[in-house]
Amino acid sequence: MALLLAAPLAALMASAGFLGRGLRPETASARAAMYADAAELLRRSPWLGQGGDVWRHAFRRVQSLPYVGSEVHSGYLDLALDLGLLGLACALLWLGVMAIPLLRARSALLPPYLALLLHSAIDFDFSYGLVWLLLLWAAAIGIAEAGPARRLRLPALLRPGLVLGAYRRARRLLSPRPLRMVCSGLIAAALLLLSVSGLREAESQRLHRQALAQPPAAHREAAEQLRRSLALAPYRTTVRLALAERSAPQEAASLLQAGLRYEPERAELWLALGRALAQAEHPAAAQALRQGIELDRYDRVKQTAALRELWELAQRLRASGQLQQAEAVASAGADLYARFLRLAGSVAANPALRNDRDFRLTEEAITLGRELQQQAHLYTGDATSIPQTPREKQRTTLRDQPPTAQPARR
């Protein structure tokens, strides 16, 4: 029986099945890196968190490996990132209080309840509403099984009688008609503001969809709809990026700089700003492109696009006679390429690490980087200090080796 069970289990682990993927070293390394990155993100706002869906929008700027994971693979870490350690403590207290009736009644639902809680520590179970429904369902059955004599006794501060008494005292305090009218007016004003905000958001989304559905010939109409959409919801970065693509370089740069007030750590916003500044032949494009790469450094497409923008900007500046600015831009591009080269080399040197994003050095990046390095060294004349890629080193080694003796043909 042991041999019969071990054979298919070994075949499953060796294949690309679920268990095989779960036991591979790169999976463990990706989980460890993900948890370390989540802890680094938590240090930025440990007590109150950073709002909903923090990991999905912010993990690329802190990730230490090129893994792909829009979920942090730990429900408790996800709660801590969204609500802070105080919110996590409240959630853990609530889950623990719900488990007490199951424990007192010795319910058969206690093991699956604990299994869900334990598994949520290493996976994103809490992202599914069904898991929360299962937890509440198990707790409700446990309370019913406990009976009146063994139910959980609430603390004195949480008893219904005390809460009802506090409500009645507060109502007596608000019994004067003017005070009651003021409170009702404030509540009505808050609800009205929320309604207006929701209507503006809905109208902004409608105009955005209409602009994207416009044919290429209706360029001006689409840009006008995007302007109206952005005026209704200026915090929507997707609308701002779409409008910047349809605007002149100077106008696009102003739009994108204004968007940094709402999302200062959005990589796409910085890269679009660098592209607009490069088209306007502004040397500050190098700094914007570098900032965008720092916020998403394991994206080979963005790395290559940044090098392309800097190379084209250096060519335009050199053609217009601005040699010093061209040298500065080429030096910034050479430095960006050197970082790309080191990062890609570190990933390639560790094949056991997870590389879901297929991060590597592209052929176009090698060509652009070498040209940027040559342009940066034109003024210093130090062409020998240009670093070589591993492929170029291999070619140089093979070229410098003495030719081997060939056997004589008969």
Secondary structure, DSSP 4 states (H G I P E B T S, - for coil): -HHHHHHHHHHHHHTTSHHHHHTSHHHHHHHHHHHHHHHHHHTTSTTT---TTHHHHHGGGT-SS----SS-S-HHHHHHHHHHHHHHHHHHHHHHHHHHHHHHTT-TTHHHHHHHHHHTTSS-GGGSHHHHHHHHHHHHHHHHHHTGGGSPPPPGGG-HHHHHHHHHHHHHHT-SHHHHHHHHHHHHHHHHHHHHHHHHHHHHHHHHHHHHTS-TT-HHHHHHHHHHHHHH-TT-HHHHHHHHHTS-HHHHHHHHHHHTTT-TT-HHHHHHHHHHHHHTT-TTHHHHHHHHHHHSTT-HHHHHHHHHHHHHHHHHHHHTT-HHHHHHHHHHHHHHHHHHHHHHHHHHT-TTS--TT-----HHHHHHHHHHHHHHTTTT--GGG----HHHHHHHHHHHSPPPPPPPP-
